[in-house]
Amino acid sequence: MTILDDVKQDLTSAMRAGEKQRVGALRMVLSELQRAEKDGSGDELAVLRRERKRRLEAAKAFRDGGREDLASGEEAEGELIGSYLPAELSDVELQAIVERALAESGAQSPKDMGQAMKSVMAAVDGRADGKRVSSLVRSALGG
C-alpha cells in the first residue's frame, strides 16, 4: 500500500469524523502527491518532506510575526505530514552512519565536505534533516 492510498483512507476517515482542519491538511497532501505522480516524479517521500519543511518554515515566519494562532496551525499540518514519513534516525544511529560513510568515502578534512555529505545523505535516505547531518559531518571532519 502506498502513502497515497494511506492518505486517501485517512481523508475518508477524517471526513466521516467531521475533523475539518485534518480534512483540509489531508486534501493538500493528497493534491501534492497526485501532482507529483502525474508529473512522473513518483517519490512520495520527497513530496512529503518538502511539504513538511514548508509548513515548519511558515510556522516559524508566523511566530516571528507574532501570529501564534497561525503558527500552531502550520505546525499541526507539519506534524500530520511527518506522521507519514519514516522515523527520524537517533543521534547514535546518525553518528554511526556518518562515521561509516566518512570511512568509505575517504573524507578527512573540511575540504572534503561535499564528498562526505553526498555519501552520508545517500546513506541517511531522508531519515534525518540535512542541517543535522551537516553539523555532524562538519564536526567529524574537524571543521
Residue, then its C-alpha position, 0 to 999 in steps of 0.5 A: m500500500t502506498i502513502l497515497d492510498d494511506v492518505k486517501q483512507d485517512l481523508t475518508s476517515a477524517m471526513r466521516a469524523g467531521e475533523k475539518q482542519r485534518v480534512g483540509a491538511l489531508r486534501m493538500v497532501l493528497s493534491e501534492l502527491q497526485r501532482a507529483e505522480k502525474d508529473g512522473s516524479g513518483d517519490e512520495l517521500a520527497v513530496l512529503r518532506r518538502e511539504r513538511k519543511r514548508r509548513l515548519e518554515a511558515a510556522k516559524a515566519f508566523r511566530d516571528g510575526g507574532r501570529e501564534d494562532l497561525a503558527s500552531g496551525e502550520e505546525a499541526e499540518g507539519e506534524l500530520i505530514g511527518s506522521y507519514l514519513p519514516a522515523e527520524l534516525s537517533d543521534v547514535e544511529l546518525q553518528a554511526i552512519v556518518e562515521r561509516a560513510l566518512a570511512e568509505s568515502g575517504a573524507q578527512s578534512p573540511k575540504d572534503m565536505g561535499q564528498a562526505m555529505k553526498s555519501v552520508m545523505a545517500a546513506v541517511d535516505g531522508r531519515a534525518d534533516g540535512k542541517r543535522v547531518s551537516s553539523l555532524v559531518r562538519s564536526a567529524l571532519g574537524g571543521 
